[in-house]
């Protein structure tokens, strides 16, 4: 599973087979800056370990950004407001 800032993305789904888009348009991690969903889908299909590494880079970047935003919101006393802005927190 991958976290494209707006929910969970399953790269093994065939819908990504020819998708030239990055995992996330708003992410500036190495994976999103250099590789398409189609390429990551291909790596998953052939069992290439590079795919797992690239997905981990993206997910770790996502969590670092998430934690940075939470720390800043706590320091500013705006945690509840910040949480409400997180796209994946919408019901
Ligand atoms: Zn990314």
PDB file of the backbone (N, CA, C, O) and the ligand in Angstrom, with CONECT records:
HET     ZN  A 101       1
ATOM      1  N   UNK A   1       0.839  -1.184   0.000  1.00  0.00           N
ATOM      2  CA  UNK A   1       0.000   0.000   0.000  1.00  0.00           C
ATOM      3  C   UNK A   1       0.877   1.238   0.000  1.00  0.00           C
ATOM      4  O   UNK A   1       1.992   1.240   0.523  1.00  0.00           O
ATOM      5  N   UNK A   2       0.348   2.274  -0.593  1.00  0.00           N
ATOM      6  CA  UNK A   2       1.045   3.549  -0.655  1.00  0.00           C
ATOM      7  C   UNK A   2       0.112   4.647  -0.184  1.00  0.00           C
ATOM      8  O   UNK A   2      -1.110   4.521  -0.259  1.00  0.00           O
ATOM      9  N   UNK A   3       0.705   5.724   0.302  1.00  0.00           N
ATOM     10  CA  UNK A   3      -0.080   6.835   0.829  1.00  0.00           C
ATOM     11  C   UNK A   3       0.128   8.069  -0.043  1.00  0.00           C
ATOM     12  O   UNK A   3       1.089   8.815   0.142  1.00  0.00           O
ATOM     13  N   UNK A   4      -0.774   8.276  -0.988  1.00  0.00           N
ATOM     14  CA  UNK A   4      -0.597   9.390  -1.925  1.00  0.00           C
ATOM     15  C   UNK A   4      -1.173  10.706  -1.430  1.00  0.00           C
ATOM     16  O   UNK A   4      -1.606  11.522  -2.244  1.00  0.00           O
ATOM     17  N   UNK A   5      -1.192  10.940  -0.131  1.00  0.00           N
ATOM     18  CA  UNK A   5      -1.679  12.168   0.498  1.00  0.00           C
ATOM     19  C   UNK A   5      -3.207  12.270   0.503  1.00  0.00           C
ATOM     20  O   UNK A   5      -3.755  13.119   1.206  1.00  0.00           O
ATOM     21  N   UNK A   6      -3.886  11.455  -0.239  1.00  0.00           N
ATOM     22  CA  UNK A   6      -5.353  11.561  -0.258  1.00  0.00           C
ATOM     23  C   UNK A   6      -6.022  10.219   0.011  1.00  0.00           C
ATOM     24  O   UNK A   6      -7.218  10.073  -0.242  1.00  0.00           O
ATOM     25  N   UNK A   7      -5.300   9.257   0.505  1.00  0.00           N
ATOM     26  CA  UNK A   7      -5.876   7.954   0.772  1.00  0.00           C
ATOM     27  C   UNK A   7      -4.869   6.872   0.451  1.00  0.00           C
ATOM     28  O   UNK A   7      -3.694   7.151   0.213  1.00  0.00           O
ATOM     29  N   UNK A   8      -5.325   5.664   0.446  1.00  0.00           N
ATOM     30  CA  UNK A   8      -4.441   4.537   0.178  1.00  0.00           C
ATOM     31  C   UNK A   8      -4.516   4.167  -1.294  1.00  0.00           C
ATOM     32  O   UNK A   8      -5.597   4.150  -1.882  1.00  0.00           O
ATOM     33  N   UNK A   9      -3.362   3.871  -1.889  1.00  0.00           N
ATOM     34  CA  UNK A   9      -3.285   3.516  -3.296  1.00  0.00           C
ATOM     35  C   UNK A   9      -2.691   2.114  -3.399  1.00  0.00           C
ATOM     36  O   UNK A   9      -1.652   1.834  -2.800  1.00  0.00           O
ATOM     37  N   UNK A  10      -3.338   1.243  -4.148  1.00  0.00           N
ATOM     38  CA  UNK A  10      -2.843  -0.122  -4.337  1.00  0.00           C
ATOM     39  C   UNK A  10      -2.194  -0.192  -5.722  1.00  0.00           C
ATOM     40  O   UNK A  10      -2.886  -0.304  -6.734  1.00  0.00           O
ATOM     41  N   UNK A  11      -0.867  -0.125  -5.755  1.00  0.00           N
ATOM     42  CA  UNK A  11      -0.147  -0.033  -7.025  1.00  0.00           C
ATOM     43  C   UNK A  11      -0.291  -1.303  -7.854  1.00  0.00           C
ATOM     44  O   UNK A  11      -0.052  -1.272  -9.061  1.00  0.00           O
ATOM     45  N   UNK A  12      -0.675  -2.422  -7.239  1.00  0.00           N
ATOM     46  CA  UNK A  12      -0.815  -3.662  -7.998  1.00  0.00           C
ATOM     47  C   UNK A  12      -2.080  -3.680  -8.873  1.00  0.00           C
ATOM     48  O   UNK A  12      -2.226  -4.546  -9.736  1.00  0.00           O
ATOM     49  N   UNK A  13      -2.993  -2.720  -8.648  1.00  0.00           N
ATOM     50  CA  UNK A  13      -4.208  -2.679  -9.460  1.00  0.00           C
ATOM     51  C   UNK A  13      -3.874  -2.368 -10.922  1.00  0.00           C
ATOM     52  O   UNK A  13      -3.018  -1.532 -11.211  1.00  0.00           O
ATOM     53  N   UNK A  14      -4.552  -3.044 -11.820  1.00  0.00           N
ATOM     54  CA  UNK A  14      -4.287  -2.893 -13.254  1.00  0.00           C
ATOM     55  C   UNK A  14      -4.554  -1.479 -13.751  1.00  0.00           C
ATOM     56  O   UNK A  14      -4.061  -1.106 -14.816  1.00  0.00           O
ATOM     57  N   UNK A  15      -5.308  -0.693 -13.023  1.00  0.00           N
ATOM     58  CA  UNK A  15      -5.601   0.676 -13.461  1.00  0.00           C
ATOM     59  C   UNK A  15      -4.334   1.522 -13.567  1.00  0.00           C
ATOM     60  O   UNK A  15      -4.343   2.563 -14.224  1.00  0.00           O
ATOM     61  N   UNK A  16      -3.250   1.092 -12.932  1.00  0.00           N
ATOM     62  CA  UNK A  16      -1.993   1.839 -12.959  1.00  0.00           C
ATOM     63  C   UNK A  16      -1.040   1.371 -14.062  1.00  0.00           C
ATOM     64  O   UNK A  16       0.038   1.942 -14.229  1.00  0.00           O
ATOM     65  N   UNK A  17      -1.418   0.364 -14.795  1.00  0.00           N
ATOM     66  CA  UNK A  17      -0.527  -0.260 -15.776  1.00  0.00           C
ATOM     67  C   UNK A  17       0.069   0.726 -16.773  1.00  0.00           C
ATOM     68  O   UNK A  17       1.243   0.616 -17.125  1.00  0.00           O
ATOM     69  N   UNK A  18      -0.719   1.678 -17.228  1.00  0.00           N
ATOM     70  CA  UNK A  18      -0.243   2.636 -18.226  1.00  0.00           C
ATOM     71  C   UNK A  18      -0.309   4.081 -17.721  1.00  0.00           C
ATOM     72  O   UNK A  18      -0.285   5.020 -18.516  1.00  0.00           O
ATOM     73  N   UNK A  19      -0.391   4.253 -16.423  1.00  0.00           N
ATOM     74  CA  UNK A  19      -0.560   5.591 -15.847  1.00  0.00           C
ATOM     75  C   UNK A  19       0.793   6.288 -15.694  1.00  0.00           C
ATOM     76  O   UNK A  19       1.626   5.848 -14.901  1.00  0.00           O
ATOM     77  N   UNK A  20       1.020   7.366 -16.440  1.00  0.00           N
ATOM     78  CA  UNK A  20       2.315   8.046 -16.369  1.00  0.00           C
ATOM     79  C   UNK A  20       2.445   8.981 -15.164  1.00  0.00           C
ATOM     80  O   UNK A  20       3.509   9.564 -14.955  1.00  0.00           O
ATOM     81  N   UNK A  21       1.399   9.131 -14.382  1.00  0.00           N
ATOM     82  CA  UNK A  21       1.419  10.060 -13.240  1.00  0.00           C
ATOM     83  C   UNK A  21       2.281   9.503 -12.102  1.00  0.00           C
ATOM     84  O   UNK A  21       2.450   8.291 -11.973  1.00  0.00           O
ATOM     85  N   UNK A  22       2.817  10.403 -11.288  1.00  0.00           N
ATOM     86  CA  UNK A  22       3.539   9.924 -10.100  1.00  0.00           C
ATOM     87  C   UNK A  22       2.533   9.401  -9.072  1.00  0.00           C
ATOM     88  O   UNK A  22       1.323   9.547  -9.246  1.00  0.00           O
ATOM     89  N   UNK A  23       3.035   8.805  -8.025  1.00  0.00           N
ATOM     90  CA  UNK A  23       2.137   8.328  -6.970  1.00  0.00           C
ATOM     91  C   UNK A  23       1.285   9.470  -6.443  1.00  0.00           C
ATOM     92  O   UNK A  23       0.084   9.320  -6.219  1.00  0.00           O
ATOM     93  N   UNK A  24       1.927  10.608  -6.251  1.00  0.00           N
ATOM     94  CA  UNK A  24       1.219  11.784  -5.762  1.00  0.00           C
ATOM     95  C   UNK A  24       1.713  13.014  -6.507  1.00  0.00           C
ATOM     96  O   UNK A  24       2.918  13.221  -6.654  1.00  0.00           O
ATOM     97  N   UNK A  25       0.777  13.826  -6.974  1.00  0.00           N
ATOM     98  CA  UNK A  25       1.144  15.054  -7.680  1.00  0.00           C
ATOM     99  C   UNK A  25       1.734  16.088  -6.722  1.00  0.00           C
ATOM    100  O   UNK A  25       2.455  16.989  -7.153  1.00  0.00           O
ATOM    101  N   UNK A  26       1.437  15.968  -5.436  1.00  0.00           N
ATOM    102  CA  UNK A  26       1.876  16.976  -4.465  1.00  0.00           C
ATOM    103  C   UNK A  26       3.091  16.541  -3.662  1.00  0.00           C
ATOM    104  O   UNK A  26       3.577  17.301  -2.824  1.00  0.00           O
ATOM    105  N   UNK A  27       3.587  15.346  -3.899  1.00  0.00           N
ATOM    106  CA  UNK A  27       4.723  14.828  -3.140  1.00  0.00           C
ATOM    107  C   UNK A  27       6.024  15.141  -3.881  1.00  0.00           C
ATOM    108  O   UNK A  27       6.101  15.012  -5.103  1.00  0.00           O
ATOM    109  N   UNK A  28       7.035  15.551  -3.130  1.00  0.00           N
ATOM    110  CA  UNK A  28       8.324  15.861  -3.756  1.00  0.00           C
ATOM    111  C   UNK A  28       9.410  14.856  -3.372  1.00  0.00           C
ATOM    112  O   UNK A  28      10.598  15.179  -3.386  1.00  0.00           O
ATOM    113  N   UNK A  29       8.995  13.638  -3.030  1.00  0.00           N
ATOM    114  CA  UNK A  29       9.979  12.609  -2.685  1.00  0.00           C
ATOM    115  C   UNK A  29      10.708  12.125  -3.955  1.00  0.00           C
ATOM    116  O   UNK A  29      10.286  12.415  -5.074  1.00  0.00           O
ATOM    117  N   UNK A  30      11.784  11.399  -3.757  1.00  0.00           N
ATOM    118  CA  UNK A  30      12.578  10.879  -4.875  1.00  0.00           C
ATOM    119  C   UNK A  30      11.720  10.010  -5.807  1.00  0.00           C
ATOM    120  O   UNK A  30      11.818  10.125  -7.028  1.00  0.00           O
ATOM    121  N   UNK A  31      10.895   9.157  -5.236  1.00  0.00           N
ATOM    122  CA  UNK A  31      10.075   8.249  -6.040  1.00  0.00           C
ATOM    123  C   UNK A  31       9.093   9.029  -6.912  1.00  0.00           C
ATOM    124  O   UNK A  31       8.997   8.783  -8.114  1.00  0.00           O
ATOM    125  N   UNK A  32       8.374   9.956  -6.315  1.00  0.00           N
ATOM    126  CA  UNK A  32       7.380  10.722  -7.075  1.00  0.00           C
ATOM    127  C   UNK A  32       8.040  11.665  -8.079  1.00  0.00           C
ATOM    128  O   UNK A  32       7.442  12.011  -9.098  1.00  0.00           O
ATOM    129  N   UNK A  33       9.268  12.076  -7.789  1.00  0.00           N
ATOM    130  CA  UNK A  33       9.974  12.982  -8.693  1.00  0.00           C
ATOM    131  C   UNK A  33      10.544  12.269  -9.905  1.00  0.00           C
ATOM    132  O   UNK A  33      10.809  12.910 -10.922  1.00  0.00           O
ATOM    133  N   UNK A  34      10.741  10.954  -9.826  1.00  0.00           N
ATOM    134  CA  UNK A  34      11.442  10.246 -10.893  1.00  0.00           C
ATOM    135  C   UNK A  34      10.685   9.085 -11.551  1.00  0.00           C
ATOM    136  O   UNK A  34      11.062   8.656 -12.642  1.00  0.00           O
ATOM    137  N   UNK A  35       9.629   8.569 -10.915  1.00  0.00           N
ATOM    138  CA  UNK A  35       9.009   7.345 -11.434  1.00  0.00           C
ATOM    139  C   UNK A  35       7.490   7.461 -11.521  1.00  0.00           C
ATOM    140  O   UNK A  35       6.852   8.133 -10.710  1.00  0.00           O
ATOM    141  N   UNK A  36       6.932   6.790 -12.524  1.00  0.00           N
ATOM    142  CA  UNK A  36       5.479   6.812 -12.739  1.00  0.00           C
ATOM    143  C   UNK A  36       4.803   5.650 -12.012  1.00  0.00           C
ATOM    144  O   UNK A  36       5.444   4.691 -11.581  1.00  0.00           O
ATOM    145  N   UNK A  37       3.499   5.776 -11.898  1.00  0.00           N
ATOM    146  CA  UNK A  37       2.708   4.668 -11.344  1.00  0.00           C
ATOM    147  C   UNK A  37       2.861   3.425 -12.223  1.00  0.00           C
ATOM    148  O   UNK A  37       2.909   2.303 -11.719  1.00  0.00           O
ATOM    149  N   UNK A  38       2.935   3.633 -13.537  1.00  0.00           N
ATOM    150  CA  UNK A  38       3.082   2.499 -14.457  1.00  0.00           C
ATOM    151  C   UNK A  38       4.386   1.745 -14.189  1.00  0.00           C
ATOM    152  O   UNK A  38       4.409   0.514 -14.186  1.00  0.00           O
ATOM    153  N   UNK A  39       5.466   2.490 -13.963  1.00  0.00           N
ATOM    154  CA  UNK A  39       6.747   1.826 -13.695  1.00  0.00           C
ATOM    155  C   UNK A  39       6.706   1.075 -12.362  1.00  0.00           C
ATOM    156  O   UNK A  39       7.203  -0.047 -12.268  1.00  0.00           O
ATOM    157  N   UNK A  40       6.121   1.684 -11.340  1.00  0.00           N
ATOM    158  CA  UNK A  40       6.015   1.010 -10.039  1.00  0.00           C
ATOM    159  C   UNK A  40       5.115  -0.221 -10.139  1.00  0.00           C
ATOM    160  O   UNK A  40       5.382  -1.247  -9.513  1.00  0.00           O
ATOM    161  N   UNK A  41       4.045  -0.110 -10.934  1.00  0.00           N
ATOM    162  CA  UNK A  41       3.166  -1.253 -11.168  1.00  0.00           C
ATOM    163  C   UNK A  41       3.959  -2.381 -11.842  1.00  0.00           C
ATOM    164  O   UNK A  41       3.841  -3.547 -11.465  1.00  0.00           O
ATOM    165  N   UNK A  42       4.757  -2.020 -12.830  1.00  0.00           N
ATOM    166  CA  UNK A  42       5.589  -3.002 -13.534  1.00  0.00           C
ATOM    167  C   UNK A  42       6.563  -3.689 -12.559  1.00  0.00           C
ATOM    168  O   UNK A  42       6.699  -4.913 -12.571  1.00  0.00           O
ATOM    169  N   UNK A  43       7.230  -2.896 -11.723  1.00  0.00           N
ATOM    170  CA  UNK A  43       8.178  -3.478 -10.760  1.00  0.00           C
ATOM    171  C   UNK A  43       7.472  -4.453  -9.825  1.00  0.00           C
ATOM    172  O   UNK A  43       8.010  -5.508  -9.488  1.00  0.00           O
ATOM    173  N   UNK A  44       6.260  -4.088  -9.409  1.00  0.00           N
ATOM    174  CA  UNK A  44       5.500  -4.987  -8.532  1.00  0.00           C
ATOM    175  C   UNK A  44       5.169  -6.290  -9.263  1.00  0.00           C
ATOM    176  O   UNK A  44       5.302  -7.378  -8.701  1.00  0.00           O
ATOM    177  N   UNK A  45       4.740  -6.168 -10.511  1.00  0.00           N
ATOM    178  CA  UNK A  45       4.326  -7.355 -11.280  1.00  0.00           C
ATOM    179  C   UNK A  45       5.468  -8.347 -11.480  1.00  0.00           C
ATOM    180  O   UNK A  45       5.250  -9.559 -11.451  1.00  0.00           O
ATOM    181  N   UNK A  46       6.683  -7.839 -11.684  1.00  0.00           N
ATOM    182  CA  UNK A  46       7.807  -8.747 -11.936  1.00  0.00           C
ATOM    183  C   UNK A  46       8.547  -9.127 -10.655  1.00  0.00           C
ATOM    184  O   UNK A  46       9.508  -9.895 -10.695  1.00  0.00           O
ATOM    185  N   UNK A  47       8.096  -8.587  -9.513  1.00  0.00           N
ATOM    186  CA  UNK A  47       8.704  -8.944  -8.246  1.00  0.00           C
ATOM    187  C   UNK A  47      10.081  -8.332  -8.028  1.00  0.00           C
ATOM    188  O   UNK A  47      10.904  -8.886  -7.299  1.00  0.00           O
ATOM    189  N   UNK A  48      10.328  -7.190  -8.660  1.00  0.00           N
ATOM    190  CA  UNK A  48      11.614  -6.513  -8.544  1.00  0.00           C
ATOM    191  C   UNK A  48      11.696  -5.789  -7.193  1.00  0.00           C
ATOM    192  O   UNK A  48      10.833  -4.964  -6.892  1.00  0.00           O
ATOM    193  N   UNK A  49      12.709  -6.081  -6.380  1.00  0.00           N
ATOM    194  CA  UNK A  49      12.830  -5.446  -5.053  1.00  0.00           C
ATOM    195  C   UNK A  49      12.944  -3.918  -5.101  1.00  0.00           C
ATOM    196  O   UNK A  49      12.614  -3.244  -4.126  1.00  0.00           O
ATOM    197  N   UNK A  50      13.406  -3.375  -6.222  1.00  0.00           N
ATOM    198  CA  UNK A  50      13.487  -1.920  -6.330  1.00  0.00           C
ATOM    199  C   UNK A  50      12.121  -1.278  -6.088  1.00  0.00           C
ATOM    200  O   UNK A  50      12.038  -0.186  -5.527  1.00  0.00           O
ATOM    201  N   UNK A  51      11.055  -1.951  -6.507  1.00  0.00           N
ATOM    202  CA  UNK A  51       9.714  -1.407  -6.304  1.00  0.00           C
ATOM    203  C   UNK A  51       9.405  -1.197  -4.832  1.00  0.00           C
ATOM    204  O   UNK A  51       8.850  -0.166  -4.451  1.00  0.00           O
ATOM    205  N   UNK A  52       9.760  -2.164  -4.009  1.00  0.00           N
ATOM    206  CA  UNK A  52       9.517  -2.034  -2.569  1.00  0.00           C
ATOM    207  C   UNK A  52      10.342  -0.888  -1.984  1.00  0.00           C
ATOM    208  O   UNK A  52       9.866  -0.160  -1.114  1.00  0.00           O
ATOM    209  N   UNK A  53      11.569  -0.730  -2.459  1.00  0.00           N
ATOM    210  CA  UNK A  53      12.408   0.373  -1.958  1.00  0.00           C
ATOM    211  C   UNK A  53      11.812   1.721  -2.331  1.00  0.00           C
ATOM    212  O   UNK A  53      11.742   2.627  -1.500  1.00  0.00           O
ATOM    213  N   UNK A  54      11.384   1.853  -3.584  1.00  0.00           N
ATOM    214  CA  UNK A  54      10.809   3.125  -4.034  1.00  0.00           C
ATOM    215  C   UNK A  54       9.520   3.439  -3.284  1.00  0.00           C
ATOM    216  O   UNK A  54       9.265   4.594  -2.943  1.00  0.00           O
ATOM    217  N   UNK A  55       8.708   2.418  -3.026  1.00  0.00           N
ATOM    218  CA  UNK A  55       7.472   2.631  -2.273  1.00  0.00           C
ATOM    219  C   UNK A  55       7.785   3.028  -0.839  1.00  0.00           C
ATOM    220  O   UNK A  55       7.101   3.881  -0.272  1.00  0.00           O
ATOM    221  N   UNK A  56       8.799   2.429  -0.249  1.00  0.00           N
ATOM    222  CA  UNK A  56       9.184   2.783   1.125  1.00  0.00           C
ATOM    223  C   UNK A  56       9.674   4.223   1.198  1.00  0.00           C
ATOM    224  O   UNK A  56       9.359   4.943   2.146  1.00  0.00           O
ATOM    225  N   UNK A  57      10.444   4.642   0.197  1.00  0.00           N
ATOM    226  CA  UNK A  57      10.919   6.036   0.176  1.00  0.00           C
ATOM    227  C   UNK A  57       9.724   6.985   0.193  1.00  0.00           C
ATOM    228  O   UNK A  57       9.704   7.954   0.952  1.00  0.00           O
ATOM    229  N   UNK A  58       8.728   6.701  -0.650  1.00  0.00           N
ATOM    230  CA  UNK A  58       7.544   7.560  -0.684  1.00  0.00           C
ATOM    231  C   UNK A  58       6.806   7.529   0.657  1.00  0.00           C
ATOM    232  O   UNK A  58       6.466   8.584   1.191  1.00  0.00           O
ATOM    233  N   UNK A  59       6.559   6.358   1.199  1.00  0.00           N
ATOM    234  CA  UNK A  59       5.788   6.259   2.434  1.00  0.00           C
ATOM    235  C   UNK A  59       6.516   6.921   3.602  1.00  0.00           C
ATOM    236  O   UNK A  59       5.878   7.577   4.425  1.00  0.00           O
ATOM    237  N   UNK A  60       7.827   6.763   3.692  1.00  0.00           N
ATOM    238  CA  UNK A  60       8.581   7.417   4.769  1.00  0.00           C
ATOM    239  C   UNK A  60       8.523   8.930   4.619  1.00  0.00           C
ATOM    240  O   UNK A  60       8.395   9.651   5.609  1.00  0.00           O
ATOM    241  N   UNK A  61       8.616   9.408   3.393  1.00  0.00           N
ATOM    242  CA  UNK A  61       8.497  10.845   3.134  1.00  0.00           C
ATOM    243  C   UNK A  61       7.112  11.338   3.562  1.00  0.00           C
ATOM    244  O   UNK A  61       6.979  12.398   4.173  1.00  0.00           O
ATOM    245  N   UNK A  62       6.089  10.554   3.230  1.00  0.00           N
ATOM    246  CA  UNK A  62       4.723  10.909   3.615  1.00  0.00           C
ATOM    247  C   UNK A  62       4.612  11.035   5.132  1.00  0.00           C
ATOM    248  O   UNK A  62       4.056  12.012   5.632  1.00  0.00           O
ATOM    249  N   UNK A  63       5.139  10.050   5.869  1.00  0.00           N
ATOM    250  CA  UNK A  63       5.043  10.082   7.332  1.00  0.00           C
ATOM    251  C   UNK A  63       5.860  11.225   7.922  1.00  0.00           C
ATOM    252  O   UNK A  63       5.440  11.840   8.903  1.00  0.00           O
ATOM    253  N   UNK A  64       7.010  11.517   7.346  1.00  0.00           N
ATOM    254  CA  UNK A  64       7.808  12.644   7.842  1.00  0.00           C
ATOM    255  C   UNK A  64       7.043  13.954   7.667  1.00  0.00           C
ATOM    256  O   UNK A  64       7.027  14.793   8.568  1.00  0.00           O
ATOM    257  N   UNK A  65       6.410  14.127   6.507  1.00  0.00           N
ATOM    258  CA  UNK A  65       5.611  15.343   6.277  1.00  0.00           C
ATOM    259  C   UNK A  65       4.425  15.404   7.235  1.00  0.00           C
ATOM    260  O   UNK A  65       4.110  16.459   7.784  1.00  0.00           O
ATOM    261  N   UNK A  66       3.775  14.260   7.427  1.00  0.00           N
ATOM    262  CA  UNK A  66       2.627  14.206   8.335  1.00  0.00           C
ATOM    263  C   UNK A  66       3.043  14.611   9.750  1.00  0.00           C
ATOM    264  O   UNK A  66       2.384  15.437  10.382  1.00  0.00           O
ATOM    265  N   UNK A  67       4.126  14.034  10.238  1.00  0.00           N
ATOM    266  CA  UNK A  67       4.586  14.329  11.599  1.00  0.00           C
ATOM    267  C   UNK A  67       5.058  15.774  11.724  1.00  0.00           C
ATOM    268  O   UNK A  67       4.821  16.414  12.748  1.00  0.00           O
ATOM    269  N   UNK A  68       5.722  16.295  10.691  1.00  0.00           N
ATOM    270  CA  UNK A  68       6.170  17.681  10.712  1.00  0.00           C
ATOM    271  C   UNK A  68       4.956  18.616  10.831  1.00  0.00           C
ATOM    272  O   UNK A  68       4.974  19.572  11.606  1.00  0.00           O
ATOM    273  N   UNK A  69       3.926  18.334  10.071  1.00  0.00           N
ATOM    274  CA  UNK A  69       2.716  19.153  10.118  1.00  0.00           C
ATOM    275  C   UNK A  69       2.037  19.072  11.476  1.00  0.00           C
ATOM    276  O   UNK A  69       1.555  20.084  11.986  1.00  0.00           O
ATOM    277  N   UNK A  70       1.992  17.884  12.070  1.00  0.00           N
ATOM    278  CA  UNK A  70       1.377  17.723  13.388  1.00  0.00           C
ATOM    279  C   UNK A  70       2.177  18.461  14.455  1.00  0.00           C
ATOM    280  O   UNK A  70       1.602  19.120  15.322  1.00  0.00           O
ATOM    281  N   UNK A  71       3.510  18.351  14.392  1.00  0.00           N
ATOM    282  CA  UNK A  71       4.344  19.060  15.379  1.00  0.00           C
ATOM    283  C   UNK A  71       4.130  20.567  15.287  1.00  0.00           C
ATOM    284  O   UNK A  71       3.992  21.250  16.302  1.00  0.00           O
ATOM    285  N   UNK A  72       4.104  21.070  14.066  1.00  0.00           N
ATOM    286  CA  UNK A  72       3.911  22.514  13.882  1.00  0.00           C
ATOM    287  C   UNK A  72       2.522  22.949  14.360  1.00  0.00           C
ATOM    288  O   UNK A  72       2.374  24.023  14.943  1.00  0.00           O
ATOM    289  N   UNK A  73       1.510  22.118  14.115  1.00  0.00           N
ATOM    290  CA  UNK A  73       0.155  22.456  14.547  1.00  0.00           C
ATOM    291  C   UNK A  73       0.056  22.429  16.067  1.00  0.00           C
ATOM    292  O   UNK A  73      -0.610  23.281  16.656  1.00  0.00           O
ATOM    293  N   UNK A  74       0.704  21.474  16.705  1.00  0.00           N
ATOM    294  CA  UNK A  74       0.698  21.403  18.172  1.00  0.00           C
ATOM    295  C   UNK A  74       1.380  22.641  18.751  1.00  0.00           C
ATOM    296  O   UNK A  74       0.878  23.256  19.692  1.00  0.00           O
ATOM    297  N   UNK A  75       2.524  22.996  18.178  1.00  0.00           N
ATOM    298  CA  UNK A  75       3.265  24.165  18.676  1.00  0.00           C
ATOM    299  C   UNK A  75       2.446  25.441  18.521  1.00  0.00           C
ATOM    300  O   UNK A  75       2.574  26.365  19.324  1.00  0.00           O
ATOM    301  N   UNK A  76       1.601  25.493  17.488  1.00  0.00           N
ATOM    302  CA  UNK A  76       0.793  26.684  17.239  1.00  0.00           C
ATOM    303  C   UNK A  76      -0.568  26.607  17.922  1.00  0.00           C
ATOM    304  O   UNK A  76      -1.368  27.537  17.816  1.00  0.00           O
ATOM    305  N   UNK A  77      -0.839  25.487  18.634  1.00  0.00           N
ATOM    306  CA  UNK A  77      -2.132  25.337  19.285  1.00  0.00           C
ATOM    307  C   UNK A  77      -3.270  25.153  18.290  1.00  0.00           C
ATOM    308  O   UNK A  77      -4.410  25.516  18.581  1.00  0.00           O
ATOM    309  N   UNK A  78      -2.976  24.598  17.128  1.00  0.00           N
ATOM    310  CA  UNK A  78      -3.964  24.457  16.057  1.00  0.00           C
ATOM    311  C   UNK A  78      -4.180  22.999  15.649  1.00  0.00           C
ATOM    312  O   UNK A  78      -4.535  22.718  14.504  1.00  0.00           O
ATOM    313  N   UNK A  79      -3.968  22.088  16.570  1.00  0.00           N
ATOM    314  CA  UNK A  79      -4.009  20.669  16.204  1.00  0.00           C
ATOM    315  C   UNK A  79      -5.362  20.243  15.625  1.00  0.00           C
ATOM    316  O   UNK A  79      -5.404  19.601  14.575  1.00  0.00           O
ATOM    317  N   UNK A  80      -6.463  20.590  16.294  1.00  0.00           N
ATOM    318  CA  UNK A  80      -7.785  20.161  15.799  1.00  0.00           C
ATOM    319  C   UNK A  80      -8.058  20.733  14.407  1.00  0.00           C
ATOM    320  O   UNK A  80      -8.573  20.036  13.533  1.00  0.00           O
ATOM    321  N   UNK A  81      -7.716  21.983  14.212  1.00  0.00           N
ATOM    322  CA  UNK A  81      -7.929  22.595  12.891  1.00  0.00           C
ATOM    323  C   UNK A  81      -7.062  21.917  11.834  1.00  0.00           C
ATOM    324  O   UNK A  81      -7.505  21.697  10.707  1.00  0.00           O
ATOM    325  N   UNK A  82      -5.831  21.589  12.203  1.00  0.00           N
ATOM    326  CA  UNK A  82      -4.920  20.932  11.252  1.00  0.00           C
ATOM    327  C   UNK A  82      -5.434  19.543  10.887  1.00  0.00           C
ATOM    328  O   UNK A  82      -5.430  19.161   9.717  1.00  0.00           O
ATOM    329  N   UNK A  83      -5.870  18.804  11.877  1.00  0.00           N
ATOM    330  CA  UNK A  83      -6.378  17.447  11.612  1.00  0.00           C
ATOM    331  C   UNK A  83      -7.560  17.504  10.651  1.00  0.00           C
ATOM    332  O   UNK A  83      -7.696  16.645   9.779  1.00  0.00           O
ATOM    333  N   UNK A  84      -8.400  18.496  10.805  1.00  0.00           N
ATOM    334  CA  UNK A  84      -9.574  18.628   9.927  1.00  0.00           C
ATOM    335  C   UNK A  84      -9.177  18.890   8.481  1.00  0.00           C
ATOM    336  O   UNK A  84      -9.971  18.643   7.573  1.00  0.00           O
ATOM    337  N   UNK A  85      -7.968  19.385   8.248  1.00  0.00           N
ATOM    338  CA  UNK A  85      -7.526  19.681   6.877  1.00  0.00           C
ATOM    339  C   UNK A  85      -6.877  18.476   6.205  1.00  0.00           C
ATOM    340  O   UNK A  85      -6.638  18.504   4.997  1.00  0.00           O
ATOM    341  N   UNK A  86      -6.589  17.422   6.959  1.00  0.00           N
ATOM    342  CA  UNK A  86      -5.920  16.252   6.376  1.00  0.00           C
ATOM    343  C   UNK A  86      -6.917  15.499   5.499  1.00  0.00           C
ATOM    344  O   UNK A  86      -7.962  15.067   5.986  1.00  0.00           O
ATOM    345  N   UNK A  87      -6.607  15.337   4.212  1.00  0.00           N
ATOM    346  CA  UNK A  87      -7.564  14.734   3.283  1.00  0.00           C
ATOM    347  C   UNK A  87      -7.981  13.321   3.660  1.00  0.00           C
ATOM    348  O   UNK A  87      -9.127  12.932   3.431  1.00  0.00           O
ATOM    349  N   UNK A  88      -7.085  12.565   4.223  1.00  0.00           N
ATOM    350  CA  UNK A  88      -7.420  11.176   4.545  1.00  0.00           C
ATOM    351  C   UNK A  88      -8.200  11.069   5.846  1.00  0.00           C
ATOM    352  O   UNK A  88      -8.594   9.966   6.223  1.00  0.00           O
ATOM    353  N   UNK A  89      -8.439  12.176   6.548  1.00  0.00           N
ATOM    354  CA  UNK A  89      -9.226  12.167   7.768  1.00  0.00           C
ATOM    355  C   UNK A  89     -10.704  12.432   7.472  1.00  0.00           C
ATOM    356  O   UNK A  89     -11.547  12.286   8.356  1.00  0.00           O
ATOM    357  N   UNK A  90     -11.021  12.819   6.235  1.00  0.00           N
ATOM    358  CA  UNK A  90     -12.412  13.069   5.877  1.00  0.00           C
ATOM    359  C   UNK A  90     -13.187  11.761   5.918  1.00  0.00           C
ATOM    360  O   UNK A  90     -12.704  10.723   5.465  1.00  0.00           O
ATOM    361  N   UNK A  91     -14.371  11.823   6.456  1.00  0.00           N
ATOM    362  CA  UNK A  91     -15.193  10.605   6.601  1.00  0.00           C
ATOM    363  C   UNK A  91     -15.819  10.215   5.297  1.00  0.00           C
ATOM    364  O   UNK A  91     -16.540   9.220   5.231  1.00  0.00           O
TER     365      UNK A  91
HETATM  366 ZN    ZN A 101       6.232  10.581  -3.065  1.00  0.00          ZN
END
